[in-house]
């Protein structure tokens, strides 16, 4: 999407709720959400993750995740706690693989995989591709607390593998940032509610513009009600990564 076209969309869509969005405006809004988080290059970030489960001790993780827009590549490496260090996930050609250094084995996972057993999914750490994966429908313009929001309903496109086939989004009309998300099964059953209270931006030389990302994410399991996960994204770096970064060999080398 050209920057001039994107600027026009921002002015048109973020002017504030006034009337129902047309289908074209709805589609453009979802594309805008994707474009704001699109880097057009490489990405590295350190994450703090805190997992709460019913009748279990809270677990604090540290992980690093790497992305490359080309080829839609993603690599997640756990660094803490010690019992999890060296474990990771690698996305290659739309296939998600899990590596366990204690066994040295790779296992293919689905998009429904809980990253590290938490309430996090692959898509939470990957680049936003909502316009590629879902068909959107405008539901309402309403208030979410003090915020004016566009509420959209998204249904997965045929043949696309995602963690949740139906998604409801509350998008801040003033900024274009997602503030709330609800993930549902095909039956309509509510599976997970997510909140994104803080967003941040960094300048990308490869994009020649700013890249936005949720600095804080809170996920609440709606099936096992007492389970939740907090993610804080820190130390974002957009410099070029090593050419062999997104390989099984690279991830295996980090556990030796």
N, C-alpha and C positions, 0 to 999 in steps of 0.2 A: 504494500500500500504506500503510495507516494506521500511525502510529508505534507504537501499542500492539501491533498485530499483528506489526510488524517486531521489536519488542523480544522478543516471545514466541518468534519464530523464532530469534533470536540465541541465546537461552538453550537452546533445544532442540537446535539444530544444531551449536553450538560447544562443547557439553559434552565432546566428545572421542570418538574412535572406540570403539564398543562392539559394534555389530552392524551387519549390512547395512542400508543406508537403504532405506526403502520408496520406491515411485515418487513418492508425494506429497512425502516428505521430500527426495528428489532434486530434484524440480521447485522446491520452496521454496528449496533451497540455491542453485540457479542464479538464481532471482529475487532472492535476498538479495545475491548478487554484483553483479547489475545495480543494485539499489537503493542499495547503498553508494556506487556511483560516479555515481549519478544526481543532477543538480544542480537540476533544475526551474527553470532560468534560463539566464543567459549565463556564459561561461567564456572566459578568455584566459590563455595561458601561453607562456613563452619556452622553447625547447628547444635543447640542445646535442646534436648528432648526429655520430657518428664512424663512417665506413664503411670497412671493410677488404675488399679484393678481391684475389684471387690475381694476382700479377705486376703489381700496380698500386700507385701511391703512395696511402697513406691520405688520405682526404678528410674534413675537418672542416666541418660545416655549422652554421649557426644559423638557426632558423626560429621563427615565431610561429604558433600555431594558435588559432583562435577557434571556439567552439561555441555553439549555441542549442538548448535542448531542444525548443522549439516548432518543428515542421517538420523536426526532425532535421537541422539545418543545421550545416555544417562548412566552415571556410575555413583553408587552410594557405598561409602566405607565407614564402618563403625570403628571408633577409636577408644571409647570408654563405655561401660566399665571393662575391667580386664577380661572378664568372662566372655564379652562380646567382641573384643578387639580383633580386627582382621576379618570379621564377617562382612559380607557385602552383597550388593545387587548390581547387575549389569544388564542394561537394555541394549540389545543388538537386533537391528532389522525387525523391530516391533515385538521381539521376544524378550521376556524378562527372566533372567537367570539369577539364582541364589547360590552363594558360595559359603561353605562352612569349612574353615581351616582345620577344625579338629578331625574331620574325616577326609578332607581334600576333595570333596565331591561337589559337583555342580548339579543343581536341580532346576528344571524349568518351572516357572510359577505363572499363575494367571493374574490378571489385573486386579482381582479381588484379594490378592495377597496382602496381609497386614505386615507392613514393614517392621521387622524386629518384633513381631507379635503385638505391636501397639495398634492404635486406631488410625494410624497413618497409612495411606496408599501411595503407590508410585506417582500418580498424577499430582499429589500434593507438593512434590518436590521437583516436578518436571515443568517445562515450559507449558503455558496455557495453550491448548489447541481445541477449545470449546467449539469454535465455528466449523472445524473439520470433523468433529466427532458427534455433534448433536444438531438437531433441528430445534430452533427456538420459537417460542410463542409468547407474546406480551400477555401478562395476567392483570396487572394493576399498577397504578402509581399511588403510593401510600407513604405513610410515616413508619420509620423504624427508629424508635426512640425520638431523638431530636433531628434525625436525618430524613430528607426527602429521598425516596428510592423508587427505582423501577423494579418491579417484581416480574421475573421471567420464568417460564417453565420450559425445560429442555428435555427432549427425548432422543435417545441414541439413534444414530443412523444405522441403516441395515448393513450388516457385515462388519461393524466396528466393535472391537473388544474394549470395554471400559469396566471400571469397578462397579459403577452404579448406572443402570439404564435410564433412570429418570432423575433429573436434578432441578431444584428450584433455587433461583438466585435473587438476592436483594442487592441491587447495584446502586451505589451512591450517585444521585443525579448531579451533584456538584463536582465530583472528581472522576467518576467512571470506575472507581475501585469497588470490588466485591466486599460487602460488609457481612453478609450472612449467606450460608448455603445449606440446603437440606437435600440429602441423598436418599433415594427411594428405590425399592425393588420394582420389578415389572408389575407386581400386584398392587403397587402403590404404597406398600408398607414403608413407614419411615425407618431408615436404618442408621442414619448419622446426621447430626447437626454440627455445623462448623461456623466459627466466628473469626473475623479478620479485623481486629480493632486498630492495628497500626500498620501503615504502609510507608515505604521509603523508596527513594530513587537514587540511582547511580548513573553517571554519564558513561555511555558506551561509545568508544571510538569506532568500532566496527559498524555500529548503527548510525552514528553521527546524531545521536539523540539520547534522551534519558530512558533507562529501563526501570520499571516499577516492580516491586516485589513486596509480599506481605512479610513484615518484620516479625509479626506475632500471629500464630495460628492456634486456635483452640478447637479440638475435636471432641464431641460428646457422643458416645455410643448410645443409640436409642433402643437397642435390644437388651444389652446388659447395662442397665441404667447407671450403675456406679462406676463405669469405666470411662476414662477420658485421657487425652494426650495434649500436652502443651509443647509447641515448638517455637523457639526463638532463633531467627536467622541472623548470624553474625559474620563479620570479616568477609564480605563479598569482594571477589577479585575477578575482573573481566579480562585479564591478560591471556594471551594465547597459551594453551596447554600443550603438553607433549603429544607428538603425533601418535604414539603407541599407548596413550592413556586408556582408551576405551577398548581394552582387550582383557581376556581372561588371564593371560600371563601377567599383566600389570597388577591386577587385583591379587593374584596368588602371591606375587613377590612381596606384598605389604604384610603378609602374615609370617614370613620366614624370619 
